Amino acid sequence: MSSPPPRLPGRAAVAFVFVTILLDTLALGVMVPVLPKLIVEFEGGDMERAASITGLFGLAWAAMQFLASPVLGALSDRFGRRPVILLSNLGLGLDYVLMALAPNLTWLLVGRLVSGITSASASTAVAYVADVTPPEQRAAKFGLLGAAFAFGFIAGPALGGLLAGIDPRLPFWAAAALSLANAAYGLLILPESLPPERRARFTWSSAGPFGALALLRSCPALLGLAGATFLMFLAQESLPSLYVLYTIHRYGWDEAAVGLSLAAAGAGSIVVLVALTGPVVARLGERRAMAAGLVFGVAGFALFALAPTGRLFLAAIPLLSLLALTGPVLQALMSRQVGADEQGRLQGALAGLHGITGMIGPVLFTQGFALGIAPTAGLDSPGLPYGLAAALLALSLMLAWRITRVEEVRSDAEPAAPPAE
């Protein structure tokens, strides 16, 4: 898929990248209500076995994200962002067609593995925005991309549930249509953001997940910021891993209460990312805005852990929503530590970190919850895992505050050295 004649990416191109992330996450979310039910059908109604297989599907998808995100990021540094984004959209759409037609569990697993690879292009989309956005405006733009992620994961399951009520395979066809339509639109509207003279050589040693993570050790500031990001990612894994079990066990909530509170949490994050990130960064500066988000996150998780009633638990949701200030700022600061020819590798490495926490977090927090409520342990502390999440964010705050001293972090992106021939 060759690139068109170079032209400056305008608002339409950046909007396309936003829509790409939104549709990717929407397409993934659409399958949330239907995929486990489909696995139950393939297993003849055996719920215990289906639950085990569903967990393995989730692990397999996260593993593909971990392996593929750095590779796609490095490929975009070498061949440009446009072909990687468009081919990933095309591949994702065709993969959803495969899953819609899957006759058995094996083919469904193949489709899930492929979707883990093709949806890993989100890191390339973020690199695209870094290419075309001045350093001082990146935090606000990354906040908008974060809002696209959040909205897709809120609206997707709701849409998938409605479509599944018509036909169990219909959500897969809807996801395919969204991805293929986006690929066709991008073919017409999306220019290349990385000119040939700013591209890097591709090597498998640096493109693999561990080679990409090695990029994070290239300077002390980048390593420290990556460490703070890892701790934040890990703390956030407590929400999808534990929220439903925790609120049902401690407060006796039903499915409707859980769903509405999750929707409120997602909506709060979207408001922060869209409406507050830019103005707060402009007023406080990146360092203080990042710290403020982490302080609110610590307070929110601490209240989650200690709240004796459901009302106090709900009061923590606005506090926790303000944690959304931190992620875009950390991304913006890290994007300044590498040259233009390494933005794809950087975003791939960050996606790799997210993949690692996605494999560690569910085990860490669910086992912490089990320990906290086990009669034999004698702790009677169901909030133990959320206390751990608050502690992880506090460590992230201390590390990020120390590493973002003015003299340690570049205030502007430095020009990248020409790629070696």
C-alpha positions in Angstrom: 0.0 0.0 0.0 2.1 2.9 -1.3 1.9 6.4 0.3 0.5 9.3 -1.7 2.6 12.3 -2.5 3.7 13.9 0.7 1.5 16.6 2.1 1.2 18.1 5.6 -1.2 16.2 7.8 -4.1 18.5 8.7 -7.0 18.3 11.1 -8.8 15.7 9.0 -5.8 13.3 9.3 -5.5 13.8 13.0 -9.2 13.3 13.3 -8.9 10.1 11.4 -6.3 8.8 13.8 -8.7 9.7 16.7 -11.6 7.8 14.9 -9.2 4.9 14.2 -8.6 4.4 17.9 -12.2 4.9 18.7 -13.4 2.4 16.2 -10.7 -0.1 17.2 -11.7 0.0 20.8 -15.4 0.1 19.9 -15.0 -3.0 17.8 -13.1 -4.8 20.6 -15.8 -3.7 23.2 -18.6 -4.9 21.0 -17.4 -8.5 21.5 -17.2 -8.3 25.3 -20.8 -9.5 26.0 -20.9 -12.1 23.2 -17.5 -13.8 23.2 -17.9 -15.7 26.5 -21.4 -16.8 25.5 -20.1 -18.1 22.2 -17.4 -20.1 24.0 -20.1 -21.6 26.3 -22.0 -22.7 23.2 -18.9 -24.3 21.7 -18.3 -26.1 25.0 -21.8 -27.5 25.1 -22.9 -25.4 28.1 -20.0 -26.5 30.4 -19.7 -23.2 32.3 -16.6 -24.2 34.4 -14.6 -25.2 31.3 -15.9 -22.2 29.4 -14.7 -19.8 32.2 -11.2 -21.4 32.0 -11.1 -21.1 28.3 -12.3 -17.5 28.4 -9.4 -16.6 30.7 -6.9 -18.3 28.3 -8.4 -16.3 25.4 -7.8 -13.1 27.4 -4.2 -14.1 28.2 -3.5 -15.0 24.6 -4.8 -11.6 23.4 -2.7 -9.7 25.9 0.4 -11.8 24.9 -0.1 -10.9 21.2 -0.4 -7.3 22.1 2.9 -7.5 24.1 4.7 -9.2 21.2 3.2 -7.2 18.3 3.0 -3.6 19.5 6.8 -3.0 19.5 7.1 -4.7 16.1 4.4 -2.6 14.5 5.8 0.5 16.1 9.3 -0.2 14.7 7.9 -1.0 11.3 6.2 2.4 11.3 9.5 4.0 12.1 11.0 2.3 9.1 8.2 2.4 6.5 6.0 5.2 7.8 2.8 5.3 9.9 0.3 5.3 7.1 0.8 1.8 5.7 1.0 0.2 9.2 -2.3 1.9 10.3 -4.2 1.1 7.2 -3.0 -2.5 6.8 -3.8 -3.1 10.5 -7.3 -1.7 10.0 -7.8 -3.9 7.0 -6.5 -7.0 8.8 -8.6 -6.3 11.8 -11.8 -6.1 9.7 -11.0 -9.3 7.9 -10.2 -11.0 11.2 -13.7 -10.1 12.6 -15.2 -11.7 9.5 -13.2 -14.9 10.3 -14.6 -14.9 13.9 -18.1 -14.2 12.6 -17.8 -17.4 10.5 -15.8 -19.5 13.0 -17.2 -23.0 13.0 -15.5 -24.1 16.2 -13.4 -23.0 19.2 -10.0 -23.4 17.4 -10.9 -21.0 14.6 -12.3 -18.6 17.2 -9.0 -18.7 19.0 -7.1 -18.1 15.8 -9.2 -15.0 15.2 -8.6 -13.8 18.7 -4.8 -14.2 18.3 -4.9 -12.2 15.0 -7.0 -9.5 16.5 -4.4 -9.1 19.3 -1.8 -8.5 16.6 -3.8 -6.2 14.3 -5.3 -4.1 17.1 -1.8 -3.4 18.4 -1.5 -0.6 15.8 -2.8 1.8 18.4 0.8 2.5 19.4 1.4 3.6 15.8 -1.6 5.9 15.8 -0.2 7.6 19.0 3.2 7.9 17.2 1.4 9.6 14.3 0.0 12.2 16.6 3.4 12.8 18.2 4.8 13.3 14.6 2.4 16.1 13.8 2.0 17.8 17.2 4.4 20.3 18.8 5.8 19.0 22.1 4.0 21.5 24.3 0.6 20.4 22.8 1.1 16.7 23.0 -0.4 16.1 26.5 -3.7 17.6 25.4 -3.8 15.6 22.1 -2.8 12.4 24.0 -5.7 13.2 26.3 -8.1 13.2 23.4 -6.8 9.8 22.3 -7.3 8.5 25.8 -10.9 9.7 25.6 -11.3 7.7 22.4 -10.1 4.6 24.2 -12.4 5.2 27.1 -15.5 5.9 25.0 -14.9 2.9 22.9 -14.7 0.6 25.9 -17.9 2.1 27.4 -20.1 2.2 24.3 -18.8 -1.1 22.7 -20.2 -3.5 25.3 -23.5 -1.7 25.3 -23.7 -1.9 21.5 -22.5 -5.5 21.5 -25.2 -6.5 24.0 -28.0 -5.0 21.8 -26.7 -6.6 18.6 -26.2 -10.0 20.3 -29.9 -9.9 21.3 -30.7 -10.1 17.6 -28.0 -12.6 16.6 -25.0 -13.9 18.5 -22.7 -13.4 15.5 -24.0 -9.9 14.6 -21.5 -8.1 16.9 -18.6 -9.6 14.9 -20.1 -8.4 11.6 -20.6 -5.0 13.1 -17.0 -4.9 14.3 -15.8 -6.0 10.8 -17.9 -3.3 9.1 -16.5 -0.6 11.4 -12.8 -1.6 10.8 -13.2 -2.1 7.0 -15.0 1.2 6.6 -12.3 3.0 8.5 -9.6 1.4 6.4 -11.3 2.6 3.2 -11.8 6.1 4.5 -8.2 6.3 5.7 -6.9 5.2 2.2 -8.5 8.4 0.9 -7.8 10.9 3.7 -4.7 9.9 5.6 -1.3 11.3 4.5 2.0 10.1 5.8 3.3 11.9 8.9 6.9 10.6 8.9 9.0 11.7 5.9 11.6 9.3 4.5 14.6 11.3 5.8 13.4 10.9 9.4 12.9 7.1 9.3 15.0 4.5 11.1 16.4 1.2 10.1 14.5 -1.9 11.1 16.1 -4.7 12.9 14.4 -7.6 14.6 16.7 -7.3 17.7 15.4 -3.8 18.4 11.8 -4.4 17.2 11.1 -7.4 19.4 9.3 -6.7 22.7 12.5 -6.9 24.8 14.5 -4.9 22.3 11.8 -2.2 22.3 11.8 -2.2 26.1 15.6 -1.6 25.9 14.8 1.7 24.4 13.4 2.8 27.7 16.9 2.4 29.2 18.4 4.8 26.7 18.5 7.7 29.2 17.8 8.0 33.0 14.8 10.4 32.5 13.1 8.0 30.1 13.7 5.0 32.3 12.3 6.8 35.3 9.2 8.0 33.5 8.7 4.5 32.1 9.0 3.1 35.7 6.3 5.6 36.9 4.1 4.6 34.0 4.5 0.9 34.7 3.4 1.4 38.3 0.4 3.5 37.2 -0.6 0.8 34.6 -0.3 -1.9 37.2 -2.5 0.0 39.7 -5.1 0.6 37.1 -5.4 -3.1 36.4 -7.2 -3.4 39.8 -10.3 -1.9 38.2 -11.1 -4.4 35.4 -9.8 -7.3 37.5 -11.7 -6.7 40.7 -14.4 -4.0 40.5 -17.4 -6.3 39.9 -16.4 -8.9 42.5 -15.5 -6.3 45.1 -18.7 -4.2 44.8 -20.9 -7.3 44.9 -19.1 -8.8 47.9 -18.7 -5.7 50.0 -21.8 -3.6 49.1 -24.2 -6.2 47.7 -24.7 -4.4 44.4 -26.6 -6.0 41.6 -25.6 -6.0 37.9 -27.4 -2.8 37.2 -25.7 -0.9 40.0 -22.3 -2.2 38.9 -22.9 -1.3 35.3 -24.1 2.2 36.0 -21.2 2.9 38.3 -18.7 1.7 35.7 -20.4 3.9 33.1 -20.1 6.9 35.5 -16.4 6.1 36.1 -15.8 5.9 32.3 -17.7 9.1 31.7 -15.7 10.9 34.4 -12.4 9.9 32.7 -13.7 11.1 29.3 -14.6 14.5 30.7 -11.2 14.8 32.3 -9.3 13.8 29.2 -11.4 16.0 26.8 -12.2 19.0 28.8 -9.6 19.3 31.6 -6.2 17.9 30.5 -5.3 20.8 28.1 -6.4 23.6 30.4 -4.9 22.1 33.5 -1.6 21.5 31.8 -1.6 25.0 30.4 -2.3 26.5 33.9 -0.2 24.2 36.1 2.5 22.9 33.7 3.1 19.3 32.9 4.9 18.4 36.0 2.3 19.7 38.5 -0.6 18.4 36.4 0.9 14.9 36.4 1.5 15.1 40.1 -2.1 16.3 40.7 -3.5 13.4 38.8 -1.5 10.9 40.8 -2.5 12.5 44.1 -6.1 12.2 43.2 -5.6 8.7 42.1 -4.0 7.7 45.4 -6.9 9.3 47.3 -9.5 7.6 45.1 -8.0 4.1 45.5 -7.5 4.7 49.3 -11.2 5.6 49.6 -12.1 2.5 47.5 -10.2 0.4 50.0 -11.6 2.0 53.2 -15.2 3.0 52.2 -17.6 1.1 54.5 -20.7 2.0 52.4 -21.5 2.0 48.8 -22.2 5.8 48.9 -18.7 6.5 50.1 -17.3 4.2 47.5 -19.2 6.2 44.8 -17.7 9.4 46.2 -14.3 8.1 45.2 -15.1 7.8 41.5 -14.7 11.5 40.7 -11.3 11.5 42.5 -10.2 8.5 40.6 -11.4 10.0 37.3 -8.8 12.8 37.8 -6.1 10.2 37.6 -6.7 10.5 33.8 -4.7 13.7 33.9 -1.5 11.8 34.4 -1.2 9.4 31.5 -1.2 11.9 28.6 1.4 14.0 30.5 3.7 11.1 31.0 3.4 10.1 27.4 4.2 13.7 26.3 7.2 13.9 28.5 8.5 10.5 27.3 8.0 11.5 23.6 10.5 14.3 24.1 13.2 11.9 25.2 13.5 10.2 21.8 13.9 11.5 18.2 11.3 11.5 15.5 12.6 8.2 14.1 11.9 6.4 17.4 8.4 7.5 18.3 6.9 4.3 17.0 9.3 2.2 19.0 8.6 4.3 22.1 4.8 3.8 21.8 5.3 0.1 21.1 7.4 -0.2 24.2 4.8 1.5 26.3 2.1 -0.8 24.8 4.5 -3.7 25.8 4.6 -2.4 29.4 0.8 -2.3 29.4 0.7 -5.9 28.1 3.0 -7.0 31.0 0.8 -5.3 33.6 -2.2 -6.9 31.9 -0.8 -10.3 32.6 0.4 -9.5 36.1 -2.4 -7.4 37.4 -5.4 -9.8 37.3 -3.5 -12.4 39.3 -2.0 -10.0 41.7 -5.3 -8.2 42.6 -7.6 -11.1 42.6 -5.3 -13.1 44.8 -5.0 -10.1 47.1 -8.7 -9.9 47.3 -9.0 -13.7 48.1 -6.4 -13.2 50.9 -8.2 -10.2 52.3 -11.5 -12.1 52.6 -10.2 -15.6 53.5 -11.4 -16.6 57.0 -8.2 -18.5 57.5 -6.1 -15.4 57.0 -8.0 -13.5 59.7 -7.5 -10.2 57.9 -11.1 -9.3 57.1 -9.8 -6.7 54.6 -11.6 -6.9 51.3 -10.1 -3.5 50.4 -6.6 -4.9 50.6 -6.0 -4.9 46.8 -7.2 -1.3 46.4 -4.9 -0.3 49.2 -2.1 -1.9 47.2 -3.2 0.1 44.1 -3.0 3.3 46.1 0.5 2.4 47.3 1.6 1.7 43.7 0.4 5.1 42.6 2.2 6.7 45.6 5.4 5.1 44.4 4.7 6.3 40.9 4.2 9.8 42.2 7.5 9.8 44.1 9.4 8.5 41.1 7.8 10.8 38.6 8.2 13.9 40.7 11.9 13.1 41.2 12.7 12.4 37.6 10.8 15.4 36.2 13.0 18.0 37.8 13.6 20.7 35.2 17.3 19.8 34.7 16.6 16.1 34.1 13.9 16.3 31.4 14.3 17.9 28.0 11.9 20.7 27.6 11.7 20.4 23.8 12.2 17.5 21.4 15.7 17.4 20.1 16.2 16.7 16.4 16.9 13.1 15.6 20.1 12.0 14.2 19.9 10.8 10.6 19.2 7.1 10.4 22.3 5.0 9.6 22.6 3.7 6.2 
